[in-house]
Amino acid sequence: MKKSARWIPAAAIPVAVIAAGIVVPSMAASADVDLPDKTPQQVLALAAGSSGVAFSGTVEQTSDLGLPDIPSSLQGGSSTGESTSDALEMLTGSHTAQVFVDGEARQRVQVVDDLSERDVIRDGRDLWSYDSTSKDATHTTLPDASSRDLPDTLADGTAVPQTPSELADAVLDAVGDTTTVTSSDDVSVAGRDAYRVVLTPDDADTLVARATLTVDAETGVPLAVTVDARGQDDPAISVALTSVSFETPASSVFEFTPPADATVTEVAAPAEGREAHGGEHAEPVVIGSGWSTVVGLDGATSVAGSAPADGSASGGDQGDRSALLDQVMTRVDGGRVLQTSLVSIYLGDDGRVFVGAVDAETLRAAVASAPAE
């Protein structure tokens, strides 16, 4: 199964590493759900083979990562401040998204909040994002149509919600010799009979206690994913479909023409075609393996609150960004660090960003061991 970049922080908005959250879906184990027996490995294989299935549905999400509330005075004032607070809001609020998938190169995620709508539309090589509030649209021509993944963030840094399938990819990437996989009760989710497996890390360094994967019995599509953190009663992350249809969405769903009053920005795709926010980035630095892997990226100097070398950012923008980061992060030698219940993030003054499902001390030790630039 393909490596999901959702465990890598977006270079523009590092706290958007997990743009998803908790939901308590309509999930019930009962005597009415009695599926043919499958081993945990067979259920995982069923999920791994579902990438080409067409479907549409409603995803509900919120977060419980222990992040502090962001003062309203810091949730705007500049385009940079707005996009940063958008990412934080995706980690702390409740959201509903409509998801449409037709094969590996046609997807749409539509987030509907009070009086606003945000869309990400992928149709082959064309990738669009649109915010009805700001009336900003971005367009990227991808180098090829083979990649299934949507970007972590829009070009302005706004976080893109995950589908259960994407979070399942990230969870399954961590499965290995340090994971115990067991079966759980068969359940019903969104009116669909489903298998459920529990993945428990045998890794003392990770903040992940367990992940629960709920897989549609007929199609293999993940219907719900829940990730629990050590020492926390409520789940830290989960994504769930509360309604789903496996009819192929109409082609018109993936067609997008920006409104006449929209501001359209063309964004060049990076060489690898994964991030949609543009710019050249080095290959990520990977430290460790499995559930306690730490990943580092460079090229995020302006996010860390330091003025870019060319002095292009305004003092107001830099001040807003720095003040917002100071509300949620702790100053340490060489940068800032944030530990949530499930993930820790390090922003270096040198522009490097490191993230891992480990505590802050373990993360900083990994940063210290990373090769110098």
Salt bridges, closest charged atoms under 4 A:
GLU89 OE2 - HIS95 NE2 3.41
ASP102 OD2 - ARG106 NH1 3.58
ASP113 OD1 - HIS95 ND1 3.39
ASP113 OD2 - ARG118 NH2 2.42
ASP119 OD2 - ARG108 NH2 3.00
ASP123 OD1 - ARG106 NE 3.14
ASP126 OD1 - HIS139 NE2 2.84
ASP149 OD2 - ARG274 NE 3.72
ASP152 OD1 - ARG6 NE 3.63
ASP152 OD1 - ARG274 NH2 3.04
GLU166 OE2 - ARG6 NH2 3.50
ASP169 OD2 - ARG148 NH1 3.95
ASP216 OD1 - ARG192 NE 2.79
GLU218 OE1 - ARG192 NH2 3.18
ASP228 OD2 - ARG210 NH1 3.71
ASP261 OD2 - LYS135 NZ 3.52
GLU266 OE1 - HIS139 ND1 2.95
ASP326 OD1 - ARG336 NE 2.86
ASP349 OD1 - ARG331 NH1 3.06
ASP350 OD2 - ARG352 NE 2.98
